[in-house]
Amino acid sequence: MTPRRKKRLAIVLAILIGVAGTVGLIMYALNQNINLFYTPTEIVNGKPNGIKPHVGEKLRIGGMVVVGSVKRDPETLNVSFELEDIGPKVTVNYTGILPDLFREGQGIVAQGTLVDATTINAFEVLAKHDENYMPSEIEEAMKKKHQPGYNTETPDPKSDISESKMNQSETNQGSGQ
């Protein structure tokens, strides 16, 4: 092998080793920041593929807050509550101000650390909104639109102008004009 080829081979090997080292460090850093999502049943029994979280693992848990399980410390911001889905319950301990939408019977997602098989110390609690929520204006417009005899050819059922024109045309038709 000529000295020129040896030099090229050394450069290519150095680049490959550098790229492999960089990819390895990136994968290690990303692995430290992964927060897997679990339900209460999956935390206690494990996922169907056999993966079960271990104590000290950062994770996210989602479920329904059990009615009657919320316990607040009157002196501090400590809150403890239970989450459930279709199986066992998991206790969540949280210190801080809970979201406005948080209440018993409501779905939430908590992010925290697994303390033991059924307890999580959360550092973030997110309340899920009701997927059936509809602003009152849209709800009223939907009710009007689905009433019998509603004219679907009106330009905008929400606008007061189109409603007043519709009322005028109905008055004019009723009087024979």
C-alpha beads as a LAMMPS data file, in Angstrom:
LAMMPS data file: protein, C-alpha beads

177 atoms
176 bonds

1 atom types
1 bond types

-500.0 500.0 xlo xhi
-500.0 500.0 ylo yhi
-500.0 500.0 zlo zhi

Masses

1 110.0

Atoms # bond

1 1 1 0.000 0.000 0.000
2 1 1 1.370 3.367 -0.966
3 1 1 1.745 6.120 1.611
4 1 1 -0.930 8.118 -0.183
5 1 1 -3.488 5.267 0.151
6 1 1 -2.551 4.785 3.811
7 1 1 -3.217 8.457 4.456
8 1 1 -6.646 8.285 2.711
9 1 1 -7.578 5.134 4.636
10 1 1 -6.626 6.798 7.932
11 1 1 -8.769 9.861 7.093
12 1 1 -11.787 7.729 6.096
13 1 1 -11.464 5.591 9.251
14 1 1 -11.184 8.715 11.431
15 1 1 -14.321 10.174 9.846
16 1 1 -16.254 6.904 10.311
17 1 1 -15.177 6.607 13.950
18 1 1 -16.148 10.260 14.540
19 1 1 -19.586 9.778 12.956
20 1 1 -20.189 6.556 14.912
21 1 1 -19.187 8.270 18.168
22 1 1 -21.474 11.230 17.444
23 1 1 -24.427 8.982 16.629
24 1 1 -23.788 6.973 19.806
25 1 1 -23.736 10.107 21.991
26 1 1 -26.914 11.434 20.364
27 1 1 -28.717 8.122 20.956
28 1 1 -27.582 8.080 24.583
29 1 1 -28.791 11.674 25.144
30 1 1 -32.156 10.966 23.520
31 1 1 -32.600 7.797 25.570
32 1 1 -32.210 9.852 28.755
33 1 1 -35.029 12.196 27.691
34 1 1 -37.599 9.649 26.534
35 1 1 -40.822 9.704 28.548
36 1 1 -42.928 6.683 27.741
37 1 1 -46.717 6.882 28.084
38 1 1 -48.485 4.349 30.299
39 1 1 -51.985 3.743 31.597
40 1 1 -52.492 2.702 35.246
41 1 1 -53.044 -0.910 34.158
42 1 1 -49.808 -0.903 32.127
43 1 1 -47.820 0.460 35.085
44 1 1 -49.022 -2.296 37.396
45 1 1 -49.201 -5.224 34.933
46 1 1 -46.836 -4.121 32.165
47 1 1 -47.520 -3.498 28.480
48 1 1 -48.718 -6.335 26.233
49 1 1 -45.197 -6.707 24.782
50 1 1 -43.778 -7.326 28.287
51 1 1 -42.302 -3.874 28.937
52 1 1 -42.876 -2.760 32.519
53 1 1 -41.553 0.524 33.958
54 1 1 -38.910 0.314 36.655
55 1 1 -38.635 2.390 39.842
56 1 1 -37.016 5.758 39.128
57 1 1 -38.094 5.866 35.477
58 1 1 -39.499 9.124 34.108
59 1 1 -42.849 8.504 32.458
60 1 1 -46.240 9.877 31.544
61 1 1 -49.430 8.350 32.854
62 1 1 -52.934 9.014 31.628
63 1 1 -56.218 8.035 33.188
64 1 1 -59.361 9.185 34.961
65 1 1 -59.167 10.789 38.415
66 1 1 -61.049 8.522 40.828
67 1 1 -64.041 10.272 42.410
68 1 1 -63.400 10.899 46.122
69 1 1 -59.646 10.236 45.900
70 1 1 -58.310 13.820 45.780
71 1 1 -56.584 14.711 49.057
72 1 1 -55.175 18.229 49.484
73 1 1 -52.824 19.322 52.246
74 1 1 -54.321 22.551 53.697
75 1 1 -50.871 23.906 54.652
76 1 1 -49.010 23.305 51.379
77 1 1 -49.689 22.763 47.685
78 1 1 -49.331 18.987 48.033
79 1 1 -52.097 17.009 46.331
80 1 1 -52.577 13.272 46.155
81 1 1 -55.103 11.504 43.934
82 1 1 -55.715 8.165 42.302
83 1 1 -55.902 7.407 38.595
84 1 1 -57.667 4.478 37.006
85 1 1 -58.593 3.119 33.623
86 1 1 -60.139 -0.334 33.359
87 1 1 -57.895 -2.031 35.886
88 1 1 -55.908 -1.230 39.023
89 1 1 -55.517 2.250 40.501
90 1 1 -52.283 4.239 40.709
91 1 1 -51.609 7.009 43.247
92 1 1 -50.179 10.292 41.972
93 1 1 -48.494 12.777 44.328
94 1 1 -48.110 16.329 43.034
95 1 1 -46.858 19.584 44.517
96 1 1 -48.108 22.702 42.785
97 1 1 -51.185 24.392 41.414
98 1 1 -53.446 22.057 39.496
99 1 1 -54.922 23.096 36.122
100 1 1 -58.350 24.762 36.102
101 1 1 -59.916 21.794 34.287
102 1 1 -58.686 19.304 36.915
103 1 1 -61.514 17.598 38.811
104 1 1 -62.627 14.189 39.934
105 1 1 -63.893 11.985 37.135
106 1 1 -61.882 13.993 34.579
107 1 1 -59.151 12.583 32.351
108 1 1 -55.617 13.831 33.038
109 1 1 -52.036 13.187 31.969
110 1 1 -49.300 13.395 34.608
111 1 1 -45.578 13.429 33.975
112 1 1 -43.307 12.253 36.747
113 1 1 -41.134 9.551 38.266
114 1 1 -42.200 6.065 39.332
115 1 1 -41.644 5.695 43.097
116 1 1 -42.986 2.162 43.524
117 1 1 -45.292 -0.192 41.620
118 1 1 -48.385 1.970 42.232
119 1 1 -47.097 5.465 43.125
120 1 1 -45.844 8.320 40.963
121 1 1 -44.349 11.645 42.022
122 1 1 -45.562 14.014 39.321
123 1 1 -43.881 17.267 38.390
124 1 1 -46.504 18.189 35.774
125 1 1 -50.248 17.549 35.570
126 1 1 -52.234 18.303 32.414
127 1 1 -56.030 18.156 32.378
128 1 1 -57.635 16.821 29.224
129 1 1 -60.507 18.840 27.846
130 1 1 -63.795 17.199 27.035
131 1 1 -63.711 16.075 23.422
132 1 1 -67.442 16.779 23.253
133 1 1 -66.918 20.468 24.059
134 1 1 -68.530 22.921 21.668
135 1 1 -68.611 26.727 22.006
136 1 1 -72.105 28.001 22.811
137 1 1 -72.356 30.034 19.583
138 1 1 -71.690 26.975 17.440
139 1 1 -74.002 24.838 19.542
140 1 1 -76.858 27.343 19.056
141 1 1 -76.203 27.544 15.322
142 1 1 -76.221 23.724 15.091
143 1 1 -79.548 23.573 16.953
144 1 1 -81.062 26.137 14.581
145 1 1 -79.747 24.371 11.511
146 1 1 -81.145 21.007 12.542
147 1 1 -84.629 22.291 13.359
148 1 1 -87.418 21.213 10.975
149 1 1 -88.193 23.812 8.333
150 1 1 -84.813 25.503 8.552
151 1 1 -83.864 27.095 5.232
152 1 1 -80.424 25.686 4.304
153 1 1 -79.972 28.204 1.494
154 1 1 -79.482 31.148 3.850
155 1 1 -76.015 32.670 3.513
156 1 1 -75.077 32.719 7.203
157 1 1 -77.364 31.375 9.924
158 1 1 -75.288 33.120 12.615
159 1 1 -75.540 36.646 11.264
160 1 1 -78.295 38.919 12.541
161 1 1 -78.643 40.523 9.102
162 1 1 -79.514 37.268 7.341
163 1 1 -82.002 36.394 10.107
164 1 1 -83.731 39.774 9.816
165 1 1 -83.898 39.408 6.007
166 1 1 -85.306 35.917 6.434
167 1 1 -87.928 37.212 8.844
168 1 1 -88.854 40.014 6.428
169 1 1 -89.219 37.599 3.508
170 1 1 -91.399 35.299 5.614
171 1 1 -93.572 38.276 6.610
172 1 1 -93.854 39.391 2.983
173 1 1 -94.780 35.868 1.823
174 1 1 -97.368 35.510 4.564
175 1 1 -99.087 38.774 3.610
176 1 1 -99.230 37.802 -0.091
177 1 1 -96.773 40.400 -1.433

Bonds

1 1 1 2
2 1 2 3
3 1 3 4
4 1 4 5
5 1 5 6
6 1 6 7
7 1 7 8
8 1 8 9
9 1 9 10
10 1 10 11
11 1 11 12
12 1 12 13
13 1 13 14
14 1 14 15
15 1 15 16
16 1 16 17
17 1 17 18
18 1 18 19
19 1 19 20
20 1 20 21
21 1 21 22
22 1 22 23
23 1 23 24
24 1 24 25
25 1 25 26
26 1 26 27
27 1 27 28
28 1 28 29
29 1 29 30
30 1 30 31
31 1 31 32
32 1 32 33
33 1 33 34
34 1 34 35
35 1 35 36
36 1 36 37
37 1 37 38
38 1 38 39
39 1 39 40
40 1 40 41
41 1 41 42
42 1 42 43
43 1 43 44
44 1 44 45
45 1 45 46
46 1 46 47
47 1 47 48
48 1 48 49
49 1 49 50
50 1 50 51
51 1 51 52
52 1 52 53
53 1 53 54
54 1 54 55
55 1 55 56
56 1 56 57
57 1 57 58
58 1 58 59
59 1 59 60
60 1 60 61
61 1 61 62
62 1 62 63
63 1 63 64
64 1 64 65
65 1 65 66
66 1 66 67
67 1 67 68
68 1 68 69
69 1 69 70
70 1 70 71
71 1 71 72
72 1 72 73
73 1 73 74
74 1 74 75
75 1 75 76
76 1 76 77
77 1 77 78
78 1 78 79
79 1 79 80
80 1 80 81
81 1 81 82
82 1 82 83
83 1 83 84
84 1 84 85
85 1 85 86
86 1 86 87
87 1 87 88
88 1 88 89
89 1 89 90
90 1 90 91
91 1 91 92
92 1 92 93
93 1 93 94
94 1 94 95
95 1 95 96
96 1 96 97
97 1 97 98
98 1 98 99
99 1 99 100
100 1 100 101
101 1 101 102
102 1 102 103
103 1 103 104
104 1 104 105
105 1 105 106
106 1 106 107
107 1 107 108
108 1 108 109
109 1 109 110
110 1 110 111
111 1 111 112
112 1 112 113
113 1 113 114
114 1 114 115
115 1 115 116
116 1 116 117
117 1 117 118
118 1 118 119
119 1 119 120
120 1 120 121
121 1 121 122
122 1 122 123
123 1 123 124
124 1 124 125
125 1 125 126
126 1 126 127
127 1 127 128
128 1 128 129
129 1 129 130
130 1 130 131
131 1 131 132
132 1 132 133
133 1 133 134
134 1 134 135
135 1 135 136
136 1 136 137
137 1 137 138
138 1 138 139
139 1 139 140
140 1 140 141
141 1 141 142
142 1 142 143
143 1 143 144
144 1 144 145
145 1 145 146
146 1 146 147
147 1 147 148
148 1 148 149
149 1 149 150
150 1 150 151
151 1 151 152
152 1 152 153
153 1 153 154
154 1 154 155
155 1 155 156
156 1 156 157
157 1 157 158
158 1 158 159
159 1 159 160
160 1 160 161
161 1 161 162
162 1 162 163
163 1 163 164
164 1 164 165
165 1 165 166
166 1 166 167
167 1 167 168
168 1 168 169
169 1 169 170
170 1 170 171
171 1 171 172
172 1 172 173
173 1 173 174
174 1 174 175
175 1 175 176
176 1 176 177
